């Protein structure tokens, strides 16, 4: 795990140095989640259960979809996990 942290730190530094970094954040485990419904009902635990979890995220600026994909590939290599890529509106 420490190796992954070091690799992600290096990737974050590269994003900053190359002008792509906007924001990044690690997340607490799914067990710490609360689901809040429109009627203010609160349920403990994640909204969706399963063997996958979101450990964190990056918000980046990319000049094209191709650059975004290349950066996502580098992020996946750094953290050793798949990276889901979504454009922001």
Secondary structure in CASP SS format (residue, H / E / C, confidence):
PFRMAT SS
TARGET T0000
AUTHOR 0000-0000-0000
METHOD secondary structure of the structure
MODEL  1
X C 1.00
X H 1.00
X H 1.00
X H 1.00
X H 1.00
X H 1.00
X H 1.00
X H 1.00
X H 1.00
X H 1.00
X H 1.00
X H 1.00
X H 1.00
X H 1.00
X H 1.00
X H 1.00
X H 1.00
X C 1.00
X C 1.00
X C 1.00
X E 1.00
X E 1.00
X E 1.00
X E 1.00
X E 1.00
X E 1.00
X C 1.00
X C 1.00
X C 1.00
X H 1.00
X H 1.00
X H 1.00
X C 1.00
X E 1.00
X E 1.00
X E 1.00
X C 1.00
X C 1.00
X C 1.00
X C 1.00
X C 1.00
X E 1.00
X E 1.00
X E 1.00
X C 1.00
X C 1.00
X C 1.00
X C 1.00
X C 1.00
X C 1.00
X C 1.00
X C 1.00
X C 1.00
X C 1.00
X C 1.00
X E 1.00
X E 1.00
X E 1.00
X E 1.00
X E 1.00
X C 1.00
X C 1.00
X C 1.00
X C 1.00
X H 1.00
X H 1.00
X H 1.00
X H 1.00
X H 1.00
X H 1.00
X H 1.00
X H 1.00
X H 1.00
X H 1.00
X H 1.00
X H 1.00
X H 1.00
X H 1.00
X H 1.00
X C 1.00
X C 1.00
X C 1.00
X C 1.00
X C 1.00
X C 1.00
X C 1.00
X C 1.00
X C 1.00
X C 1.00
END
